[in-house]
Amino acid sequence: MIQTLSNIANSHFTNIFIALFLTGTSLYQIYTQLQTDSHQIGAHHGVALYGLVLLIKEFLNMLQTTDKAITHIKESE
């Protein structure tokens, strides 16, 4: 059970989903704030930035993992 939860928590797809969810909801809040003409910096701006950073980090991790797998396959041939 613990191993299954660990696999889910460390999954690239889980991390990408969370990053997209954070970014999407915070961008919606920024959009609605712009519609009401209240130009104040709020927590949703930081959440949007954090979500984008998480998304970039996870894509880079996926690329590194794929590169390692390709290198391993080429070496074993």
C-alpha distance (Angstrom), angle and dihedral (degrees) to the residues before:
residue distance angle dihedral
M1 . . .
I2 3.81 . .
Q3 3.80 90.8 .
T4 3.82 90.6 52.4
L5 3.80 92.1 50.7
S6 3.80 89.9 47.1
N7 3.80 90.8 51.8
I8 3.81 91.0 50.6
A9 3.80 93.4 47.0
N10 3.82 92.7 48.5
S11 3.80 95.8 43.9
H12 3.80 117.7 121.8
F13 3.79 89.7 -139.0
T14 3.81 93.5 53.2
N15 3.80 91.2 50.5
I16 3.81 92.4 47.3
F17 3.81 90.9 49.1
I18 3.81 91.7 50.8
A19 3.82 91.8 46.9
L20 3.81 91.6 49.6
F21 3.80 91.3 46.6
L22 3.81 92.9 50.7
T23 3.79 92.4 45.6
G24 3.79 94.7 44.9
T25 3.79 97.0 48.9
S26 3.78 93.7 44.5
L27 3.81 92.6 47.3
Y28 3.80 87.9 52.4
Q29 3.80 89.4 53.4
I30 3.81 90.5 49.1
Y31 3.82 90.0 49.6
T32 3.81 93.4 50.6
Q33 3.80 90.0 46.6
L34 3.80 90.2 53.7
Q35 3.81 89.8 50.8
T36 3.81 91.3 56.8
D37 3.83 92.9 48.3
S38 3.79 93.8 -124.9
H39 3.78 100.5 135.8
Q40 3.77 100.9 -169.4
I41 3.77 128.1 134.7
G42 3.78 110.9 -116.9
A43 3.77 140.4 172.4
H44 3.81 91.0 -86.0
H45 3.81 89.7 68.4
G46 3.80 90.1 59.0
V47 3.80 91.8 44.7
A48 3.81 90.1 52.6
L49 3.79 91.1 51.2
Y50 3.81 91.6 46.3
G51 3.81 91.0 49.8
L52 3.80 91.5 51.2
V53 3.80 91.5 49.3
L54 3.82 90.9 49.5
L55 3.80 90.5 49.1
I56 3.80 93.2 50.7
K57 3.81 92.0 46.2
E58 3.79 92.3 50.3
F59 3.80 93.8 48.5
L60 3.81 89.0 50.8
N61 3.82 90.1 49.7
M62 3.79 90.2 51.0
L63 3.80 91.1 49.8
Q64 3.81 91.6 49.8
T65 3.79 91.5 48.8
T66 3.80 91.5 49.0
D67 3.81 91.3 47.5
K68 3.81 91.3 51.0
A69 3.80 90.7 49.4
I70 3.82 92.4 50.0
T71 3.81 91.2 47.6
H72 3.81 90.8 49.3
I73 3.81 91.6 49.8
K74 3.80 92.3 49.0
E75 3.82 91.8 49.1
S76 3.79 92.8 50.4
E77 3.82 93.1 54.3
